[in-house]
């Protein structure tokens, strides 16, 4: 990334902390699952419960292969027409097609509704005030939702210690809603929102990282994306075994490096081990401090040591704290 991009992001982060920002949320697709059996169908496919998902809830969830590896990560919520699955746009068509294969006799229909909505992010000390001024609710507990005039507002986990909300608004009203929010908040770009997701420790599965991680490797159960009390779903035995047998050797950390932001699935090495990587980039974007910030899945015993990006002789990678506690084997 260029120095100008880092400078622009730094200005946006200053505005975020002072009053707040409104930003487009890019790179996401939306699948709506409708029909009498929508909730029970998804309940049998995803890592989190959907049978008791109410319009006041939003939940993170994963979709695993039979080997327990994540094929997709979702933010899910219920609207007036069904259950919406929000996921990375690059994997949306294939995931929708795959889920459709398993509908069978269930009364459930999957539809791509990405074009019907725009996603806006609002964050900062005056974000709730801005939502109210725009005629929108501002639910207060993390991962709760509220609807108004066809729009759904979801309270997300804090990023950079600032409160955050996502607004899924019908495309026909998006410009007006964005303008109303911008009357109170500074405008920022989509990279600012990506950086806030990283600051919040929220990973997103993309094409390059499909089938790479059991959910716990990217802390998915720590952020509420796995329900260990629900019934079976693809890969459930592997996910449960990783949880209860204490065999987990990898976790996700926030990381920082210099230069351009690396692509997802870029490998990380110890400087003394050129043959075998010790980790992998999950997501990364430009940092307001210069360089890049990201989330990386790492061997637990490597995370506290020296690491390099892309090769044993690559640029240094350093770990940074996440906003939530990560239990390590010696703490069990």
C-alpha positions as CSV (number, residue, x, y, z in Angstrom):
1,X,0.0,0.0,0.0
2,X,1.1,3.5,-0.6
3,X,2.1,6.0,2.1
4,X,-0.9,8.1,1.0
5,X,-3.2,5.2,1.7
6,X,-1.8,4.8,5.2
7,X,-2.1,8.6,5.8
8,X,-5.7,8.5,4.6
9,X,-6.5,5.7,6.9
10,X,-4.7,7.5,9.8
11,X,-7.0,10.5,9.2
12,X,-10.1,8.2,9.2
13,X,-9.0,6.6,12.5
14,X,-8.5,10.0,14.1
15,X,-12.0,10.9,13.0
16,X,-13.3,7.6,14.2
17,X,-12.0,8.3,17.7
18,X,-13.1,11.9,17.8
19,X,-16.7,11.6,16.6
20,X,-17.2,8.6,14.4
21,X,-17.3,7.4,10.8
22,X,-19.6,6.0,8.2
23,X,-18.0,3.7,5.6
24,X,-19.1,1.4,2.8
25,X,-18.5,-2.3,3.6
26,X,-17.1,-3.9,0.5
27,X,-16.3,-7.4,-0.7
28,X,-19.4,-9.2,0.8
29,X,-22.3,-11.1,-0.7
30,X,-25.7,-11.9,0.8
31,X,-27.7,-15.1,0.5
32,X,-31.2,-15.3,1.8
33,X,-32.6,-18.6,2.8
34,X,-36.5,-18.5,2.8
35,X,-39.2,-21.1,3.3
36,X,-40.9,-23.0,6.2
37,X,-37.8,-25.1,6.7
38,X,-35.1,-22.4,6.3
39,X,-34.1,-22.4,10.0
40,X,-34.0,-26.2,10.4
41,X,-32.1,-26.7,7.1
42,X,-29.4,-24.2,8.1
43,X,-29.3,-25.6,11.7
44,X,-28.1,-28.9,10.2
45,X,-25.5,-27.3,8.0
46,X,-23.8,-24.5,10.1
47,X,-21.6,-24.5,13.2
48,X,-24.0,-22.2,15.0
49,X,-27.7,-22.6,15.9
50,X,-30.4,-21.1,13.6
51,X,-33.6,-22.8,14.8
52,X,-33.8,-20.2,17.7
53,X,-32.5,-17.2,15.7
54,X,-34.9,-14.3,16.3
55,X,-35.1,-10.9,14.5
56,X,-33.3,-9.5,17.6
57,X,-30.3,-11.7,17.1
58,X,-27.3,-11.8,14.8
59,X,-24.8,-14.7,14.9
60,X,-21.5,-15.7,13.4
61,X,-21.4,-19.1,11.9
62,X,-19.2,-21.3,9.8
63,X,-19.8,-23.9,7.1
64,X,-17.3,-26.8,7.3
65,X,-16.3,-29.6,5.0
66,X,-16.7,-33.2,6.4
67,X,-13.1,-32.9,7.6
68,X,-14.1,-30.0,9.8
69,X,-12.3,-27.3,7.7
70,X,-14.1,-24.0,7.1
71,X,-15.4,-23.4,3.6
72,X,-17.1,-20.2,4.6
73,X,-17.7,-17.8,7.5
74,X,-21.0,-16.0,7.9
75,X,-22.7,-13.2,9.8
76,X,-26.3,-14.4,10.0
77,X,-29.6,-12.6,10.9
78,X,-33.3,-13.0,10.3
79,X,-35.4,-10.5,8.3
80,X,-39.0,-10.4,7.3
81,X,-38.4,-12.9,4.4
82,X,-36.0,-15.4,5.9
83,X,-32.5,-15.8,7.2
84,X,-29.6,-13.8,5.6
85,X,-26.1,-15.2,5.3
86,X,-23.4,-12.6,4.8
87,X,-20.1,-13.9,3.5
88,X,-17.1,-13.0,1.3
89,X,-18.4,-12.1,-2.2
90,X,-15.7,-14.2,-3.9
91,X,-17.0,-17.5,-2.5
92,X,-20.8,-16.6,-2.4
93,X,-21.8,-18.2,-5.8
94,X,-20.0,-21.5,-5.0
95,X,-21.3,-21.7,-1.4
96,X,-24.8,-20.9,-2.5
97,X,-24.7,-23.7,-5.1
98,X,-23.2,-26.2,-2.6
99,X,-25.8,-25.4,0.1
100,X,-28.6,-25.7,-2.5
101,X,-27.4,-29.3,-3.3
102,X,-28.4,-30.3,0.3
103,X,-31.8,-28.8,0.4
104,X,-33.4,-32.0,-1.0
105,X,-37.0,-32.2,0.2
106,X,-36.7,-29.3,2.7
107,X,-39.0,-26.3,2.1
108,X,-36.1,-23.9,1.7
109,X,-35.0,-21.7,-1.1
110,X,-31.6,-19.9,-1.5
111,X,-31.4,-16.6,-3.4
112,X,-28.6,-14.1,-4.0
113,X,-29.8,-10.8,-2.6
114,X,-26.4,-9.0,-2.7
115,X,-27.7,-6.4,-5.3
116,X,-30.8,-5.6,-3.3
117,X,-28.9,-4.1,-0.3
118,X,-26.0,-1.9,0.5
119,X,-23.9,-2.4,3.6
120,X,-22.8,0.6,5.6
121,X,-20.6,0.6,8.7
122,X,-20.9,3.2,11.4
123,X,-18.5,3.4,14.4
124,X,-17.3,5.8,17.0
125,X,-18.6,7.8,20.0
126,X,-21.4,9.5,18.1
127,X,-22.4,6.5,15.9
128,X,-25.5,5.7,17.9
129,X,-26.6,9.4,17.8
130,X,-26.1,9.4,14.0
131,X,-28.2,6.2,13.6
132,X,-31.0,7.8,15.7
133,X,-30.9,11.0,13.6
134,X,-31.2,8.9,10.5
135,X,-34.3,7.1,11.9
136,X,-32.5,3.9,12.5
137,X,-32.2,1.8,15.7
138,X,-28.9,1.2,17.5
139,X,-29.1,-2.1,19.4
140,X,-26.6,-2.0,22.3
141,X,-25.5,-5.6,23.0
142,X,-22.9,-7.1,20.7
143,X,-24.4,-9.3,18.0
144,X,-28.0,-8.0,18.5
145,X,-30.1,-6.7,15.7
146,X,-33.1,-4.4,15.1
147,X,-35.0,-3.5,11.9
148,X,-36.7,-0.4,10.6
149,X,-38.3,0.3,7.2
150,X,-36.6,-2.7,5.5
151,X,-33.2,-2.0,6.9
152,X,-31.4,-4.2,9.5
153,X,-29.0,-2.7,12.0
154,X,-26.5,-5.1,13.7
155,X,-24.3,-4.2,16.7
156,X,-20.9,-5.7,16.0
157,X,-18.0,-6.4,18.3
158,X,-16.0,-3.2,19.1
159,X,-13.1,-2.4,16.9
160,X,-10.2,-0.1,18.1
161,X,-12.3,0.1,21.4
162,X,-15.0,1.9,19.5
163,X,-18.7,0.8,19.2
164,X,-19.7,-0.4,15.8
165,X,-22.9,-1.1,13.8
166,X,-23.6,-2.5,10.4
167,X,-26.6,-1.3,8.4
168,X,-28.0,-3.5,5.6
169,X,-30.2,-1.0,3.8
170,X,-32.3,-1.5,0.6
171,X,-30.2,-0.3,-2.3
172,X,-32.9,2.2,-3.3
173,X,-32.6,4.1,0.0
174,X,-28.9,3.6,0.5
175,X,-27.7,7.1,-0.7
176,X,-30.2,8.9,1.4
177,X,-29.3,6.8,4.5
178,X,-25.6,7.4,3.9
179,X,-26.1,11.1,3.5
180,X,-28.1,11.2,6.8
181,X,-25.4,9.4,8.7
182,X,-22.7,11.6,7.1
183,X,-24.4,14.7,8.6
184,X,-23.0,13.6,12.0
185,X,-20.1,11.3,11.1
186,X,-17.0,11.6,8.9
187,X,-16.9,9.6,5.8
188,X,-14.3,6.9,5.4
189,X,-13.5,4.2,2.9
190,X,-14.0,0.4,2.9
191,X,-10.4,-0.2,3.9
192,X,-11.1,1.6,7.2
193,X,-13.9,-0.9,7.9
194,X,-11.6,-3.8,7.0
195,X,-9.0,-2.5,9.4
196,X,-11.7,-2.3,12.2
197,X,-12.7,-5.9,11.6
198,X,-9.0,-6.9,12.0
199,X,-8.8,-4.8,15.2
200,X,-11.9,-6.6,16.5
201,X,-10.2,-10.0,15.7
202,X,-13.0,-11.1,13.3
203,X,-11.7,-13.4,10.5
204,X,-13.3,-13.7,7.1
205,X,-12.9,-16.9,5.0
206,X,-12.1,-16.1,1.3
207,X,-11.3,-18.3,-1.7
208,X,-7.6,-18.7,-0.8
209,X,-8.3,-19.8,2.7
210,X,-11.1,-22.2,2.2
211,X,-10.4,-25.7,3.7
212,X,-7.4,-24.4,5.6
213,X,-8.7,-24.0,9.1
214,X,-10.7,-25.9,11.7
215,X,-12.8,-23.2,13.3
216,X,-10.7,-23.0,16.6
217,X,-7.5,-22.3,14.6
218,X,-9.0,-18.9,13.8
219,X,-10.6,-18.4,17.2
220,X,-14.1,-18.9,15.8
221,X,-15.5,-20.4,18.9
222,X,-14.1,-17.5,21.0
223,X,-16.1,-14.9,19.0
224,X,-19.4,-16.9,19.2
225,X,-19.2,-18.7,15.9
226,X,-19.6,-22.3,17.2
227,X,-22.3,-23.8,19.3
228,X,-21.1,-27.0,20.9
229,X,-24.6,-27.9,22.2
230,X,-26.4,-28.0,18.9
231,X,-27.0,-31.0,16.8
232,X,-24.8,-32.4,14.0
233,X,-23.5,-30.5,11.0
234,X,-20.8,-31.4,8.5
235,X,-17.4,-31.7,10.2
236,X,-19.0,-31.6,13.7
237,X,-17.0,-34.5,15.1
238,X,-13.7,-33.0,14.1
239,X,-14.6,-29.6,15.5
240,X,-15.8,-31.2,18.8
241,X,-12.6,-33.4,19.0
242,X,-10.4,-30.3,18.6
243,X,-12.3,-28.6,21.4
244,X,-12.4,-31.4,24.0
245,X,-9.3,-33.4,23.5
246,X,-6.9,-30.5,23.9
247,X,-5.0,-31.2,20.7
248,X,-5.2,-27.7,19.3
249,X,-1.7,-26.5,18.3
250,X,-2.7,-23.4,16.3
251,X,-4.5,-20.2,17.1
252,X,-5.1,-16.8,15.5
253,X,-3.2,-13.6,16.4
254,X,-3.2,-10.0,15.3
255,X,0.0,-9.3,13.4
256,X,1.8,-6.3,11.9
257,X,4.4,-6.0,9.2
258,X,6.0,-3.4,6.9
259,X,5.4,-3.0,3.2
260,X,2.3,-3.8,1.2
261,X,-0.5,-5.8,2.8
262,X,-0.1,-9.6,2.0
263,X,-2.8,-11.6,0.3
264,X,-4.8,-14.1,2.4
265,X,-3.0,-17.5,2.6
266,X,0.4,-16.0,2.4
267,X,2.6,-18.2,4.5
268,X,4.6,-17.2,7.5
269,X,8.0,-18.8,8.5
270,X,10.4,-18.9,11.3
271,X,13.8,-17.6,10.2
272,X,15.5,-20.9,11.0
273,X,12.9,-23.1,9.3
274,X,12.8,-22.5,5.6
275,X,11.1,-25.7,4.7
276,X,8.0,-25.6,6.9
277,X,5.7,-22.6,7.4
278,X,4.6,-21.8,10.9
279,X,1.4,-20.0,9.9
280,X,-0.7,-18.3,7.3
281,X,-2.3,-14.9,6.8
282,X,-6.1,-15.0,7.2
283,X,-6.9,-11.3,6.3
284,X,-4.7,-8.2,6.1
285,X,-5.0,-4.5,5.1
286,X,-3.1,-1.3,5.3
287,X,-2.3,0.0,8.8
288,X,-2.8,3.6,9.9
289,X,0.7,3.4,11.3
290,X,2.2,2.5,7.9
291,X,2.8,-1.0,6.7
292,X,0.0,-3.5,7.3
293,X,-2.1,-5.1,10.0
294,X,-3.7,-8.5,9.8
295,X,-4.9,-11.7,11.3
296,X,-2.8,-14.8,11.1
297,X,-3.2,-18.4,12.1
298,X,0.0,-19.5,13.8
299,X,1.5,-22.4,15.6
300,X,1.1,-21.6,19.2
301,X,4.8,-22.2,20.0
302,X,5.9,-19.9,17.1
303,X,3.7,-16.9,17.9
304,X,6.0,-15.5,20.6
305,X,9.2,-15.9,18.5
306,X,10.7,-14.3,15.4
307,X,8.7,-14.7,12.2
308,X,9.0,-13.7,8.6
309,X,6.5,-13.1,5.8
310,X,6.5,-15.4,2.7
311,X,9.9,-17.0,3.3
312,X,12.5,-17.6,6.1
313,X,14.3,-14.5,4.8
314,X,11.2,-12.3,4.4
315,X,10.2,-9.1,6.2
316,X,9.5,-9.4,9.9
317,X,6.0,-10.2,11.3
318,X,5.2,-9.2,14.9
319,X,2.2,-10.2,17.0
320,X,-0.2,-7.8,18.7
321,X,-2.8,-8.3,21.3
322,X,-6.4,-9.2,20.4
323,X,-9.4,-7.6,22.1
324,X,-10.4,-10.9,23.6
325,X,-8.6,-13.6,25.6
326,X,-7.1,-16.6,23.7
327,X,-6.7,-19.7,26.0
328,X,-3.4,-21.4,25.3
329,X,-2.6,-25.1,26.2
330,X,-0.6,-24.2,29.3
331,X,-3.5,-22.3,30.6
332,X,-6.1,-25.1,30.3
